[in-house]
Amino acid sequence: MATAQLSHNTRTLKASKNTIFPSQVTNEHESLVVVKKLFATCISCITYLRGLFPESSYRDRRLDA
């Protein structure tokens, strides 16, 4: 199923203490948080690519390394 992509303004996230995916994980709690974020990102990508929800349900985000 082909879907047309809408052009959205991308929002760049600034590097700060509250980064999406930290470069180092020092304890079990931080590891769990990272795994949950990765899982949510994967599910979002799969549902987007399969066209399960309307385009308006998604927004563009840029995750700087």
Secondary structure, DSSP 8 states (H G I E B T S, - for coil): ----------EE---STT-SS-S---SHHHHHHHHHHHHHHHHHHHHHHHT-S-GGG---EE---
